[in-house]
């Protein structure tokens, strides 16, 4: 499997606004085009904030999954 196919994990559980957004932006800056970032967040604001950030940065939000444990999983692909 190509390492670019493996998502990089960013665990933002326990962090609250604005820290998940800051951490996601920093992590995306370290990725190459085509790489995927998996973000875990339990801040309720992240459900709206992270997709908004991804739209502003013109990246690709692949998937959002809300777990029963209150943790939301975001898969983000760096496209530019």
C-alpha positions as CSV (number, residue, x, y, z in Angstrom):
1,X,0.0,0.0,0.0
2,X,1.3,3.4,-0.9
3,X,2.0,5.6,2.2
4,X,0.0,8.4,0.6
5,X,-3.1,6.1,0.8
6,X,-2.8,5.9,4.6
7,X,-4.5,8.8,6.3
8,X,-2.4,10.7,8.9
9,X,-4.2,10.8,12.2
10,X,-4.8,14.1,14.1
11,X,-6.5,13.5,17.4
12,X,-8.2,16.6,18.6
13,X,-10.4,15.0,21.3
14,X,-10.4,17.0,24.5
15,X,-9.6,20.2,22.6
16,X,-12.1,23.0,22.2
17,X,-12.6,25.9,19.8
18,X,-10.4,27.3,18.3
19,X,-7.7,24.6,18.9
20,X,-9.1,21.9,16.5
21,X,-9.2,24.4,13.7
22,X,-5.7,25.6,14.4
23,X,-4.4,22.0,14.6
24,X,-6.2,21.0,11.3
25,X,-4.8,24.0,9.4
26,X,-1.3,23.2,10.7
27,X,-1.6,19.5,9.8
28,X,-2.9,20.3,6.3
29,X,0.1,22.5,5.7
30,X,2.4,19.6,6.3
31,X,0.6,17.3,3.8
32,X,1.4,16.9,0.1
33,X,-1.4,17.1,-2.5
34,X,-3.3,13.8,-2.6
35,X,-2.6,12.9,1.1
36,X,-5.4,12.4,3.5
37,X,-5.9,13.6,7.0
38,X,-8.1,11.8,9.5
39,X,-9.3,14.1,12.3
40,X,-11.0,13.0,15.5
41,X,-12.8,15.7,17.5
42,X,-15.3,15.8,20.3
43,X,-15.9,19.5,20.4
44,X,-19.5,20.0,19.2
45,X,-18.4,23.2,17.4
46,X,-16.0,21.1,15.3
47,X,-19.0,19.6,13.4
48,X,-19.5,23.0,11.7
49,X,-16.1,24.6,12.1
50,X,-14.0,21.9,10.4
51,X,-16.2,21.6,7.2
52,X,-16.3,25.5,7.0
53,X,-12.5,25.6,7.3
54,X,-12.1,23.0,4.6
55,X,-14.4,24.9,2.2
56,X,-12.4,28.2,2.9
57,X,-9.1,26.4,2.2
58,X,-10.6,24.8,-0.9
59,X,-9.7,21.3,0.2
60,X,-11.8,18.2,-0.1
61,X,-13.9,16.8,2.8
62,X,-14.3,13.1,1.9
63,X,-16.3,11.9,4.9
64,X,-17.8,12.9,8.2
65,X,-18.8,10.2,10.7
66,X,-20.3,10.9,14.1
67,X,-19.6,8.1,16.6
68,X,-21.8,7.1,19.5
69,X,-19.1,8.1,21.8
70,X,-19.5,11.8,20.9
71,X,-16.3,11.7,18.7
72,X,-16.7,12.9,15.1
73,X,-14.3,11.6,12.4
74,X,-13.4,13.7,9.5
75,X,-11.5,12.5,6.4
76,X,-9.9,15.4,4.5
77,X,-7.9,15.2,1.3
78,X,-5.4,17.9,0.5
79,X,-6.0,18.8,-3.1
80,X,-4.2,22.1,-3.5
